[in-house]
Amino acid sequence: MEFKDILRELREEKGLTQAQLAEQLHFSLSIVNKWENGKKNPSVEAVKILAKFFNVTTDYILNMDN
């Protein structure tokens, strides 16, 4: 699974829209949309914020958990 799929799955498990996720984490809606559509990759700092918010490891969110 790619980052974009993992992010969408985690977001949907929390019952959040892209707009709600963006608002809660102080990201723009457009960046969340680009991540989920695979048009842009998140920065290292954004990955850390997302991992903490979803209570997963950065390795998990980047699909590096083996």
Distance bins in CASP14 RR format, pairs under 12 A and 6 or more apart:
PFRMAT RR
TARGET T0000
AUTHOR 0000-0000-0000
RMODE 2
METHOD distances of the structure
MODEL  1
1 7 0 0 0 0 0 1 0 0 0 0 0
1 8 0 0 0 0 1 0 0 0 0 0 0
1 9 1 0 0 1 0 0 0 0 0 0 0
1 10 0 0 0 0 0 1 0 0 0 0 0
1 60 0 0 0 0 0 1 0 0 0 0 0
1 61 0 0 0 0 0 1 0 0 0 0 0
1 62 0 0 0 0 0 1 0 0 0 0 0
1 63 1 0 1 0 0 0 0 0 0 0 0
1 64 0 0 0 0 0 1 0 0 0 0 0
1 65 0 0 0 0 0 1 0 0 0 0 0
2 8 0 0 0 0 1 0 0 0 0 0 0
2 9 0 0 0 0 0 1 0 0 0 0 0
2 35 0 0 0 0 0 1 0 0 0 0 0
2 36 0 0 0 0 0 1 0 0 0 0 0
2 37 0 0 0 0 0 1 0 0 0 0 0
2 38 1 0 0 1 0 0 0 0 0 0 0
2 41 0 0 0 0 1 0 0 0 0 0 0
2 61 0 0 0 0 0 1 0 0 0 0 0
2 62 0 0 0 0 1 0 0 0 0 0 0
2 63 1 0 0 1 0 0 0 0 0 0 0
2 64 0 0 0 0 0 1 0 0 0 0 0
3 9 0 0 0 0 0 1 0 0 0 0 0
3 10 0 0 0 0 0 1 0 0 0 0 0
3 34 0 0 0 0 0 1 0 0 0 0 0
3 35 1 0 0 1 0 0 0 0 0 0 0
3 36 0 0 0 0 1 0 0 0 0 0 0
3 37 0 0 0 0 0 1 0 0 0 0 0
3 38 1 0 0 1 0 0 0 0 0 0 0
3 39 0 0 0 0 0 1 0 0 0 0 0
3 40 0 0 0 0 0 1 0 0 0 0 0
3 41 1 0 0 1 0 0 0 0 0 0 0
3 42 1 0 0 1 0 0 0 0 0 0 0
3 46 0 0 0 0 0 1 0 0 0 0 0
3 47 0 0 0 0 1 0 0 0 0 0 0
3 50 0 0 0 0 1 0 0 0 0 0 0
3 51 0 0 0 0 0 1 0 0 0 0 0
3 58 0 0 0 0 0 1 0 0 0 0 0
3 59 0 0 0 0 0 1 0 0 0 0 0
3 60 0 0 0 0 0 1 0 0 0 0 0
3 61 1 0 0 1 0 0 0 0 0 0 0
3 62 1 0 0 1 0 0 0 0 0 0 0
3 63 1 0 0 1 0 0 0 0 0 0 0
3 64 0 0 0 0 0 1 0 0 0 0 0
4 10 0 0 0 0 0 1 0 0 0 0 0
4 11 0 0 0 0 0 1 0 0 0 0 0
4 18 0 0 0 0 0 1 0 0 0 0 0
4 32 0 0 0 0 0 1 0 0 0 0 0
4 33 0 0 0 0 0 1 0 0 0 0 0
4 34 0 0 0 0 1 0 0 0 0 0 0
4 35 1 0 0 1 0 0 0 0 0 0 0
4 36 1 0 1 0 0 0 0 0 0 0 0
4 37 1 0 0 1 0 0 0 0 0 0 0
4 38 1 0 1 0 0 0 0 0 0 0 0
4 39 0 0 0 0 1 0 0 0 0 0 0
4 40 0 0 0 0 1 0 0 0 0 0 0
4 41 0 0 0 0 1 0 0 0 0 0 0
4 42 0 0 0 0 1 0 0 0 0 0 0
4 61 0 0 0 0 0 1 0 0 0 0 0
4 62 0 0 0 0 0 1 0 0 0 0 0
4 63 0 0 0 0 0 1 0 0 0 0 0
5 11 0 0 0 0 0 1 0 0 0 0 0
5 12 0 0 0 0 0 1 0 0 0 0 0
5 35 0 0 0 0 0 1 0 0 0 0 0
5 36 0 0 0 0 1 0 0 0 0 0 0
5 37 0 0 0 0 0 1 0 0 0 0 0
5 38 0 0 0 0 1 0 0 0 0 0 0
5 61 0 0 0 0 0 1 0 0 0 0 0
5 62 0 0 0 0 0 1 0 0 0 0 0
5 63 0 0 0 0 1 0 0 0 0 0 0
6 12 0 0 0 0 0 1 0 0 0 0 0
6 13 0 0 0 0 0 1 0 0 0 0 0
6 35 0 0 0 0 0 1 0 0 0 0 0
6 36 0 0 0 0 1 0 0 0 0 0 0
6 38 0 0 0 0 0 1 0 0 0 0 0
6 42 0 0 0 0 0 1 0 0 0 0 0
6 47 0 0 0 0 0 1 0 0 0 0 0
6 50 0 0 0 0 1 0 0 0 0 0 0
6 51 0 0 0 0 0 1 0 0 0 0 0
6 54 0 0 0 0 1 0 0 0 0 0 0
6 56 0 0 0 0 1 0 0 0 0 0 0
6 57 0 0 0 0 0 1 0 0 0 0 0
6 58 0 0 0 0 0 1 0 0 0 0 0
6 59 0 0 0 0 0 1 0 0 0 0 0
6 60 1 0 0 1 0 0 0 0 0 0 0
6 61 1 0 1 0 0 0 0 0 0 0 0
6 62 1 0 0 1 0 0 0 0 0 0 0
6 63 1 0 0 1 0 0 0 0 0 0 0
6 64 0 0 0 0 0 1 0 0 0 0 0
6 65 0 0 0 0 0 1 0 0 0 0 0
7 13 0 0 0 0 0 1 0 0 0 0 0
7 14 0 0 0 0 0 1 0 0 0 0 0
7 16 0 0 0 0 0 1 0 0 0 0 0
7 18 0 0 0 0 1 0 0 0 0 0 0
7 21 0 0 0 0 1 0 0 0 0 0 0
7 22 0 0 0 0 0 1 0 0 0 0 0
7 25 0 0 0 0 0 1 0 0 0 0 0
7 27 0 0 0 0 0 1 0 0 0 0 0
7 31 0 0 0 0 0 1 0 0 0 0 0
7 32 0 0 0 0 1 0 0 0 0 0 0
7 33 0 0 0 0 0 1 0 0 0 0 0
7 34 0 0 0 0 0 1 0 0 0 0 0
7 35 1 0 1 0 0 0 0 0 0 0 0
7 36 1 0 1 0 0 0 0 0 0 0 0
7 37 0 0 0 0 0 1 0 0 0 0 0
7 38 0 0 0 0 1 0 0 0 0 0 0
7 40 0 0 0 0 0 1 0 0 0 0 0
7 41 0 0 0 0 0 1 0 0 0 0 0
7 42 0 0 0 0 1 0 0 0 0 0 0
7 46 0 0 0 0 0 1 0 0 0 0 0
7 47 0 0 0 0 1 0 0 0 0 0 0
7 49 0 0 0 0 0 1 0 0 0 0 0
7 50 1 0 0 1 0 0 0 0 0 0 0
7 51 0 0 0 0 0 1 0 0 0 0 0
7 53 0 0 0 0 0 1 0 0 0 0 0
7 54 0 0 0 0 1 0 0 0 0 0 0
7 56 0 0 0 0 0 1 0 0 0 0 0
7 60 0 0 0 0 0 1 0 0 0 0 0
7 61 1 0 0 1 0 0 0 0 0 0 0
7 62 0 0 0 0 0 1 0 0 0 0 0
7 63 0 0 0 0 0 1 0 0 0 0 0
8 14 0 0 0 0 0 1 0 0 0 0 0
8 15 0 0 0 0 0 1 0 0 0 0 0
8 16 0 0 0 0 0 1 0 0 0 0 0
8 17 0 0 0 0 0 1 0 0 0 0 0
8 18 0 0 0 0 1 0 0 0 0 0 0
8 21 0 0 0 0 0 1 0 0 0 0 0
8 32 0 0 0 0 1 0 0 0 0 0 0
8 33 0 0 0 0 0 1 0 0 0 0 0
8 35 0 0 0 0 1 0 0 0 0 0 0
8 36 1 0 1 0 0 0 0 0 0 0 0
8 37 0 0 0 0 1 0 0 0 0 0 0
8 38 0 0 0 0 0 1 0 0 0 0 0
8 50 0 0 0 0 0 1 0 0 0 0 0
8 54 0 0 0 0 0 1 0 0 0 0 0
8 61 0 0 0 0 0 1 0 0 0 0 0
9 15 0 0 0 0 0 1 0 0 0 0 0
9 16 0 0 0 0 0 1 0 0 0 0 0
9 36 0 0 0 0 0 1 0 0 0 0 0
9 54 0 0 0 0 1 0 0 0 0 0 0
9 56 0 0 0 0 0 1 0 0 0 0 0
9 60 0 0 0 0 0 1 0 0 0 0 0
9 61 0 0 0 0 0 1 0 0 0 0 0
9 63 0 0 0 0 0 1 0 0 0 0 0
10 16 0 0 0 0 1 0 0 0 0 0 0
10 21 0 0 0 0 1 0 0 0 0 0 0
10 25 0 0 0 0 0 1 0 0 0 0 0
10 32 0 0 0 0 0 1 0 0 0 0 0
10 35 0 0 0 0 0 1 0 0 0 0 0
10 36 0 0 0 0 0 1 0 0 0 0 0
10 50 1 0 0 1 0 0 0 0 0 0 0
10 51 0 0 0 0 1 0 0 0 0 0 0
10 52 0 0 0 0 0 1 0 0 0 0 0
10 53 0 0 0 0 1 0 0 0 0 0 0
10 54 1 0 1 0 0 0 0 0 0 0 0
10 55 0 0 0 0 1 0 0 0 0 0 0
10 56 1 0 0 1 0 0 0 0 0 0 0
10 60 0 0 0 0 1 0 0 0 0 0 0
10 61 1 0 0 1 0 0 0 0 0 0 0
10 63 0 0 0 0 0 1 0 0 0 0 0
11 17 1 0 0 1 0 0 0 0 0 0 0
11 18 1 0 0 1 0 0 0 0 0 0 0
11 19 0 0 0 0 0 1 0 0 0 0 0
11 20 0 0 0 0 1 0 0 0 0 0 0
11 21 1 0 1 0 0 0 0 0 0 0 0
11 22 0 0 0 0 0 1 0 0 0 0 0
11 24 0 0 0 0 0 1 0 0 0 0 0
11 25 0 0 0 0 0 1 0 0 0 0 0
11 27 0 0 0 0 0 1 0 0 0 0 0
11 32 0 0 0 0 1 0 0 0 0 0 0
11 33 0 0 0 0 0 1 0 0 0 0 0
11 35 0 0 0 0 1 0 0 0 0 0 0
11 36 1 0 0 1 0 0 0 0 0 0 0
11 50 0 0 0 0 1 0 0 0 0 0 0
11 53 0 0 0 0 1 0 0 0 0 0 0
11 54 0 0 0 0 1 0 0 0 0 0 0
11 61 0 0 0 0 0 1 0 0 0 0 0
12 18 0 0 0 0 0 1 0 0 0 0 0
12 20 0 0 0 0 0 1 0 0 0 0 0
12 21 0 0 0 0 1 0 0 0 0 0 0
12 36 0 0 0 0 0 1 0 0 0 0 0
12 54 0 0 0 0 0 1 0 0 0 0 0
13 21 0 0 0 0 0 1 0 0 0 0 0
13 53 0 0 0 0 0 1 0 0 0 0 0
13 54 0 0 0 0 1 0 0 0 0 0 0
13 55 0 0 0 0 0 1 0 0 0 0 0
13 56 0 0 0 0 0 1 0 0 0 0 0
14 20 0 0 0 0 1 0 0 0 0 0 0
14 21 1 0 0 1 0 0 0 0 0 0 0
14 24 0 0 0 0 1 0 0 0 0 0 0
14 25 0 0 0 0 0 1 0 0 0 0 0
14 50 0 0 0 0 0 1 0 0 0 0 0
14 53 0 0 0 0 1 0 0 0 0 0 0
14 54 1 0 0 1 0 0 0 0 0 0 0
14 55 0 0 0 0 0 1 0 0 0 0 0
14 56 0 0 0 0 0 1 0 0 0 0 0
15 21 0 0 0 0 1 0 0 0 0 0 0
15 24 0 0 0 0 0 1 0 0 0 0 0
15 54 0 0 0 0 0 1 0 0 0 0 0
16 22 0 0 0 0 1 0 0 0 0 0 0
16 23 0 0 0 0 1 0 0 0 0 0 0
16 24 1 0 0 1 0 0 0 0 0 0 0
16 25 0 0 0 0 1 0 0 0 0 0 0
16 29 0 0 0 0 0 1 0 0 0 0 0
16 32 0 0 0 0 1 0 0 0 0 0 0
16 36 0 0 0 0 0 1 0 0 0 0 0
16 50 0 0 0 0 0 1 0 0 0 0 0
16 53 0 0 0 0 1 0 0 0 0 0 0
16 54 0 0 0 0 0 1 0 0 0 0 0
17 23 0 0 0 0 1 0 0 0 0 0 0
17 24 0 0 0 0 0 1 0 0 0 0 0
17 29 0 0 0 0 1 0 0 0 0 0 0
17 32 0 0 0 0 1 0 0 0 0 0 0
17 33 0 0 0 0 0 1 0 0 0 0 0
17 36 0 0 0 0 0 1 0 0 0 0 0
18 24 0 0 0 0 0 1 0 0 0 0 0
18 25 0 0 0 0 0 1 0 0 0 0 0
18 27 0 0 0 0 1 0 0 0 0 0 0
18 28 0 0 0 0 0 1 0 0 0 0 0
18 29 1 0 0 1 0 0 0 0 0 0 0
18 30 0 0 0 0 1 0 0 0 0 0 0
18 31 0 0 0 0 1 0 0 0 0 0 0
18 32 1 0 1 0 0 0 0 0 0 0 0
18 33 1 0 1 0 0 0 0 0 0 0 0
18 34 0 0 0 0 0 1 0 0 0 0 0
18 35 0 0 0 0 1 0 0 0 0 0 0
18 36 1 0 0 1 0 0 0 0 0 0 0
18 37 0 0 0 0 0 1 0 0 0 0 0
19 25 0 0 0 0 0 1 0 0 0 0 0
19 27 0 0 0 0 0 1 0 0 0 0 0
19 28 0 0 0 0 0 1 0 0 0 0 0
19 29 1 0 1 0 0 0 0 0 0 0 0
19 30 0 0 0 0 0 1 0 0 0 0 0
19 31 0 0 0 0 0 1 0 0 0 0 0
19 32 0 0 0 0 1 0 0 0 0 0 0
19 33 0 0 0 0 1 0 0 0 0 0 0
19 36 0 0 0 0 0 1 0 0 0 0 0
20 27 0 0 0 0 0 1 0 0 0 0 0
20 29 0 0 0 0 1 0 0 0 0 0 0
20 32 0 0 0 0 1 0 0 0 0 0 0
20 53 0 0 0 0 0 1 0 0 0 0 0
21 27 1 0 0 1 0 0 0 0 0 0 0
21 28 0 0 0 0 0 1 0 0 0 0 0
21 29 0 0 0 0 1 0 0 0 0 0 0
21 31 0 0 0 0 0 1 0 0 0 0 0
21 32 1 0 1 0 0 0 0 0 0 0 0
21 33 0 0 0 0 0 1 0 0 0 0 0
21 35 0 0 0 0 1 0 0 0 0 0 0
21 36 0 0 0 0 1 0 0 0 0 0 0
21 46 0 0 0 0 0 1 0 0 0 0 0
21 49 0 0 0 0 0 1 0 0 0 0 0
21 50 0 0 0 0 1 0 0 0 0 0 0
21 53 0 0 0 0 1 0 0 0 0 0 0
21 54 0 0 0 0 1 0 0 0 0 0 0
22 28 1 0 0 1 0 0 0 0 0 0 0
22 29 1 0 1 0 0 0 0 0 0 0 0
22 30 0 0 0 0 1 0 0 0 0 0 0
22 31 1 0 0 1 0 0 0 0 0 0 0
22 32 1 0 1 0 0 0 0 0 0 0 0
22 33 0 0 0 0 1 0 0 0 0 0 0
22 34 0 0 0 0 0 1 0 0 0 0 0
22 35 0 0 0 0 0 1 0 0 0 0 0
22 36 0 0 0 0 0 1 0 0 0 0 0
22 46 0 0 0 0 0 1 0 0 0 0 0
22 49 0 0 0 0 0 1 0 0 0 0 0
22 50 0 0 0 0 0 1 0 0 0 0 0
22 53 0 0 0 0 0 1 0 0 0 0 0
23 29 0 0 0 0 1 0 0 0 0 0 0
23 32 0 0 0 0 1 0 0 0 0 0 0
24 32 0 0 0 0 0 1 0 0 0 0 0
24 49 0 0 0 0 0 1 0 0 0 0 0
24 50 0 0 0 0 0 1 0 0 0 0 0
24 52 0 0 0 0 0 1 0 0 0 0 0
24 53 1 0 0 1 0 0 0 0 0 0 0
24 54 0 0 0 0 0 1 0 0 0 0 0
25 31 0 0 0 0 1 0 0 0 0 0 0
25 32 0 0 0 0 1 0 0 0 0 0 0
25 35 0 0 0 0 0 1 0 0 0 0 0
25 42 0 0 0 0 0 1 0 0 0 0 0
25 45 0 0 0 0 0 1 0 0 0 0 0
25 46 0 0 0 0 1 0 0 0 0 0 0
25 47 0 0 0 0 0 1 0 0 0 0 0
25 48 0 0 0 0 0 1 0 0 0 0 0
25 49 1 0 1 0 0 0 0 0 0 0 0
25 50 1 0 0 1 0 0 0 0 0 0 0
25 51 0 0 0 0 0 1 0 0 0 0 0
25 52 0 0 0 0 1 0 0 0 0 0 0
25 53 1 0 1 0 0 0 0 0 0 0 0
25 54 0 0 0 0 0 1 0 0 0 0 0
26 32 0 0 0 0 0 1 0 0 0 0 0
26 45 0 0 0 0 0 1 0 0 0 0 0
26 46 0 0 0 0 0 1 0 0 0 0 0
26 49 0 0 0 0 1 0 0 0 0 0 0
26 53 0 0 0 0 0 1 0 0 0 0 0
27 33 0 0 0 0 0 1 0 0 0 0 0
27 34 0 0 0 0 0 1 0 0 0 0 0
27 35 0 0 0 0 1 0 0 0 0 0 0
27 36 0 0 0 0 0 1 0 0 0 0 0
27 40 0 0 0 0 0 1 0 0 0 0 0
27 42 0 0 0 0 1 0 0 0 0 0 0
27 43 0 0 0 0 0 1 0 0 0 0 0
27 45 0 0 0 0 0 1 0 0 0 0 0
27 46 1 0 0 1 0 0 0 0 0 0 0
27 47 0 0 0 0 0 1 0 0 0 0 0
27 49 0 0 0 0 1 0 0 0 0 0 0
27 50 0 0 0 0 1 0 0 0 0 0 0
27 53 0 0 0 0 0 1 0 0 0 0 0
28 34 0 0 0 0 1 0 0 0 0 0 0
28 35 0 0 0 0 0 1 0 0 0 0 0
28 40 0 0 0 0 0 1 0 0 0 0 0
28 46 0 0 0 0 0 1 0 0 0 0 0
29 35 0 0 0 0 0 1 0 0 0 0 0
29 36 0 0 0 0 0 1 0 0 0 0 0
30 36 0 0 0 0 0 1 0 0 0 0 0
30 37 0 0 0 0 0 1 0 0 0 0 0
30 39 0 0 0 0 1 0 0 0 0 0 0
30 40 0 0 0 0 1 0 0 0 0 0 0
31 37 0 0 0 0 0 1 0 0 0 0 0
31 38 0 0 0 0 0 1 0 0 0 0 0
31 39 0 0 0 0 1 0 0 0 0 0 0
31 40 1 0 0 1 0 0 0 0 0 0 0
31 41 0 0 0 0 0 1 0 0 0 0 0
31 42 1 0 0 1 0 0 0 0 0 0 0
31 43 0 0 0 0 1 0 0 0 0 0 0
31 46 0 0 0 0 1 0 0 0 0 0 0
31 49 0 0 0 0 0 1 0 0 0 0 0
31 50 0 0 0 0 0 1 0 0 0 0 0
32 38 0 0 0 0 0 1 0 0 0 0 0
32 39 0 0 0 0 0 1 0 0 0 0 0
32 40 0 0 0 0 1 0 0 0 0 0 0
32 42 0 0 0 0 1 0 0 0 0 0 0
32 46 0 0 0 0 1 0 0 0 0 0 0
32 49 0 0 0 0 0 1 0 0 0 0 0
32 50 0 0 0 0 1 0 0 0 0 0 0
32 53 0 0 0 0 0 1 0 0 0 0 0
33 39 0 0 0 0 1 0 0 0 0 0 0
33 40 0 0 0 0 1 0 0 0 0 0 0
34 40 1 1 0 0 0 0 0 0 0 0 0
34 41 0 0 0 0 1 0 0 0 0 0 0
34 42 0 0 0 0 1 0 0 0 0 0 0
34 46 0 0 0 0 0 1 0 0 0 0 0
35 41 1 0 0 1 0 0 0 0 0 0 0
35 42 1 0 1 0 0 0 0 0 0 0 0
35 43 0 0 0 0 0 1 0 0 0 0 0
35 46 0 0 0 0 1 0 0 0 0 0 0
35 47 0 0 0 0 0 1 0 0 0 0 0
35 49 0 0 0 0 0 1 0 0 0 0 0
35 50 0 0 0 0 1 0 0 0 0 0 0
35 61 0 0 0 0 0 1 0 0 0 0 0
35 62 0 0 0 0 0 1 0 0 0 0 0
36 42 0 0 0 0 0 1 0 0 0 0 0
36 50 0 0 0 0 0 1 0 0 0 0 0
40 46 0 0 0 0 0 1 0 0 0 0 0
41 47 0 0 0 0 1 0 0 0 0 0 0
41 50 0 0 0 0 0 1 0 0 0 0 0
41 61 0 0 0 0 0 1 0 0 0 0 0
41 62 0 0 0 0 1 0 0 0 0 0 0
42 48 0 0 0 0 1 0 0 0 0 0 0
42 49 0 0 0 0 1 0 0 0 0 0 0
42 50 1 0 0 1 0 0 0 0 0 0 0
42 51 0 0 0 0 0 1 0 0 0 0 0
42 58 0 0 0 0 0 1 0 0 0 0 0
42 61 0 0 0 0 1 0 0 0 0 0 0
42 62 0 0 0 0 1 0 0 0 0 0 0
43 49 0 0 0 0 1 0 0 0 0 0 0
43 50 0 0 0 0 0 1 0 0 0 0 0
43 58 0 0 0 0 0 1 0 0 0 0 0
44 50 0 0 0 0 0 1 0 0 0 0 0
44 51 0 0 0 0 0 1 0 0 0 0 0
44 58 0 0 0 0 1 0 0 0 0 0 0
44 61 0 0 0 0 0 1 0 0 0 0 0
44 62 0 0 0 0 0 1 0 0 0 0 0
45 51 0 0 0 0 0 1 0 0 0 0 0
45 52 0 0 0 0 0 1 0 0 0 0 0
45 58 0 0 0 0 0 1 0 0 0 0 0
46 52 0 0 0 0 0 1 0 0 0 0 0
46 53 0 0 0 0 0 1 0 0 0 0 0
46 58 0 0 0 0 0 1 0 0 0 0 0
46 61 0 0 0 0 1 0 0 0 0 0 0
46 62 0 0 0 0 0 1 0 0 0 0 0
47 53 0 0 0 0 0 1 0 0 0 0 0
47 54 0 0 0 0 0 1 0 0 0 0 0
47 56 0 0 0 0 0 1 0 0 0 0 0
47 57 0 0 0 0 0 1 0 0 0 0 0
47 58 1 0 1 0 0 0 0 0 0 0 0
47 59 0 0 0 0 1 0 0 0 0 0 0
47 60 0 0 0 0 0 1 0 0 0 0 0
47 61 1 0 0 1 0 0 0 0 0 0 0
47 62 1 0 0 1 0 0 0 0 0 0 0
47 63 0 0 0 0 0 1 0 0 0 0 0
47 64 0 0 0 0 0 1 0 0 0 0 0
48 54 0 0 0 0 0 1 0 0 0 0 0
48 56 0 0 0 0 0 1 0 0 0 0 0
48 57 0 0 0 0 0 1 0 0 0 0 0
48 58 1 0 0 1 0 0 0 0 0 0 0
48 59 0 0 0 0 0 1 0 0 0 0 0
48 61 0 0 0 0 1 0 0 0 0 0 0
48 62 0 0 0 0 0 1 0 0 0 0 0
49 56 0 0 0 0 0 1 0 0 0 0 0
49 58 0 0 0 0 0 1 0 0 0 0 0
49 61 0 0 0 0 0 1 0 0 0 0 0
50 56 0 0 0 0 1 0 0 0 0 0 0
50 57 0 0 0 0 0 1 0 0 0 0 0
50 58 0 0 0 0 1 0 0 0 0 0 0
50 60 0 0 0 0 0 1 0 0 0 0 0
50 61 1 0 1 0 0 0 0 0 0 0 0
50 62 0 0 0 0 1 0 0 0 0 0 0
51 57 1 0 0 1 0 0 0 0 0 0 0
51 58 1 0 1 0 0 0 0 0 0 0 0
51 59 0 0 0 0 1 0 0 0 0 0 0
51 60 1 0 0 1 0 0 0 0 0 0 0
51 61 1 0 1 0 0 0 0 0 0 0 0
51 62 0 0 0 0 1 0 0 0 0 0 0
51 64 0 0 0 0 0 1 0 0 0 0 0
51 65 0 0 0 0 0 1 0 0 0 0 0
52 58 0 0 0 0 1 0 0 0 0 0 0
52 60 0 0 0 0 0 1 0 0 0 0 0
52 61 0 0 0 0 0 1 0 0 0 0 0
53 61 0 0 0 0 1 0 0 0 0 0 0
54 60 0 0 0 0 1 0 0 0 0 0 0
54 61 1 0 0 1 0 0 0 0 0 0 0
55 61 0 0 0 0 0 1 0 0 0 0 0
56 62 0 0 0 0 0 1 0 0 0 0 0
56 63 0 0 0 0 0 1 0 0 0 0 0
56 64 0 0 0 0 0 1 0 0 0 0 0
56 65 0 0 0 0 1 0 0 0 0 0 0
57 63 0 0 0 0 0 1 0 0 0 0 0
57 64 0 0 0 0 1 0 0 0 0 0 0
57 65 1 0 0 1 0 0 0 0 0 0 0
57 66 0 0 0 0 0 1 0 0 0 0 0
58 64 1 0 0 1 0 0 0 0 0 0 0
58 65 0 0 0 0 1 0 0 0 0 0 0
59 65 1 0 1 0 0 0 0 0 0 0 0
59 66 0 0 0 0 1 0 0 0 0 0 0
60 66 0 0 0 0 0 1 0 0 0 0 0
END
